[in-house]
Amino acid sequence: MAAIRLLAVEPDERYWRTFLLELKGDPRFGDAAWAPDVQQALQMLVSARPSIALVDLTVPDIHLMDLISKLVHFDPPAAIVGIADTIDDGRVSFAVGAGIAACLPKGAPARLIAGTLIEVAGGAAPIHREVAARPQILNRIIADFQRRVRGAPVQRAACPLTKRELGVLAMVADGHANKEIGSALEISERTVKNHMTNILNKLTARDRAHAVRIGMENAWIGNGAPGDADGRAHQPGPASTAAPHQRLAA
């Protein structure tokens, strides 16, 4: 097996540095690159040329599906291992639908995550074990497959949000603060806060990140989803300089 070229997309640099210690000196790992967010990861794909990407799914980003798509269609394709604060049914469903090979809790030991990367590099898809342990997800996947075979459209949950609320949620997913959203949509910051309150109530979401995750998992926001009420495209924020590659093997 060729040495694993790793691209880690992880906002917590301390977590990444600690994880590096587990990989250092292991000949199965070659170059490693780190990006603190999805947008920088997108900019680094050509230079990093990852064979595997370790992606933090805890805080969704509206460009996440773009990154996943580019990794899957990379030449050669890069496998994806997701980490998140918790691995619940929604997270596993999202991972399966996105083609992610494995999904682990962020609090898992670094050695376990490294072992999963090696397993995935060998062609395995540990996400299948998660699906097998969750019958409700397996039933949903089978039902979707059967609908596709019959030529029927895959059913998605109806979106309870207005077009304006979807626009606000999309901009939250893009990392914008309330003041920036208000300026872009030409509404007051108070109005943005009111929209967010309505969004959280309608989605029964715990917080903004949870609301974004619900929106992305149901494809209400993200690639191919509606934009804001004025139809304007969301512009990515300014990029900062990403960390250089590191050679891990001794």
C-alpha positions, -999 to +999 in steps of 0.1 A: +000+000+000+013+034-010+019+059+019-012+077+028-013+114+018-036+130+044-055+162+042-071+171+076-099+197+076-101+205+113-107+240+129-090+231+162-052+233+155-044+219+190-065+188+182-046+184+148-012+188+164-020+162+190-033+138+163+000+143+144+019+129+173+001+096+168+009+095+131+046+106+134+070+079+125+044+055+111+057+045+076+021+040+064+016+078+064+034+101+041+027+138+036+000+155+058-016+188+051-039+207+075-067+232+066-086+249+093-118+252+072-135+239+041-127+269+019-090+266+025-092+228+020-107+235-015-078+257-023-053+231-012-066+201-031-042+203-060-011+209-039-020+184-012-032+156-036-047+136-007-054+099-008-076+103+023-093+134+038-101+136+075-130+160+077-146+175+108-183+174+103-192+190+136-199+225+123-214+222+088-202+245+061-223+254+030-193+245+009-189+211+025-207+192-002-185+209-028-154+197-010-168+162-007-177+161-044-142+173-054-126+147-032-148+119-046-141+130-082-104+137-076-079+119-099-073+095-082-104+098-059-097+105-022-115+086+005-132+105+032-133+099+070-156+121+089-153+131+126-180+148+146-189+157+181-215+130+182-224+102+157-262+100+156-286+087+130-287+120+111-249+122+109-246+086+097-273+092+071-255+123+059-222+103+057-237+075+038-255+098+013-223+118+008-201+087+002-180+091+033-162+058+041-162+061+079-175+084+106-161+085+141-167+107+172-142+134+176-134+122+211-123+088+199-086+080+207-062+092+180-050+057+176-085+045+167-089+073+141-054+065+127-064+028+125-096+037+106-076+058+081-054+028+074-085+006+071-101+030+046-068+033+027-070-005+022-104-002+006-127-008+035-158+013+044-164+011+081-195+032+078-213+000+068-209-012+104-226+019+116-255+014+092-259-023+101-262-012+138-289+013+130-319-006+114-339+025+109-312+040+086-309+007+067-346+006+062-346+042+048-317+034+024-335+003+011-367+023+007-349+050-012-332+024-034-365+007-042-381+041-051-351+047-075-355+013-091-392+020-097-384+054-111-401+073-083-384+104-068-366+101-035-388+116-008-374+143+014-388+161+044-408+192+035-390+224+044-409+244+070-389+275+064-397+305+042-374+315+013-361+344+034-354+321+064-336+296+041-315+325+029-306+335+064-298+298+073-276+295+042-256+326+052-252+312+087-238+280+072-214+302+052-200+316+085-216+350+085-226+368+117-260+384+122-247+419+114-231+407+081-264+389+071-284+420+078-261+441+057-261+416+028-299+412+028-306+449+037-325+441+068-318+450+105-298+429+128-329+426+150-348+412+120-320+386+114-323+376+151-361+372+147-355+350+116-331+329+136-355+325+164-382+313+140-357+290+123-347+273+156-383+270+166-395+255+133-366+230+131-366+223+169-329+229+167-307+233+197-286+261+182-274+276+150-250+248+141-277+222+147-301+242+124-275+243+097-269+206+100-306+199+096-308+221+066-278+204+049-289+169+057-323+176+041-307+194+011-326+226+019-293+245+018-261+238+000-253+229-036-285+231-057-306+244-029-324+278-029-304+310-022-316+340-003-348+358-010-331+380-035-315+351-053-280+364-047-252+339-045-233+336-012-197+348-015-170+329+004-152+349+030-115+359+027-090+330+029-061+329+052-028+311+046-030+274+052-004+254+071+023+238+049+026+200+043+044+179+068+063+147+063+053+122+090+072+091+083+107+088+098 
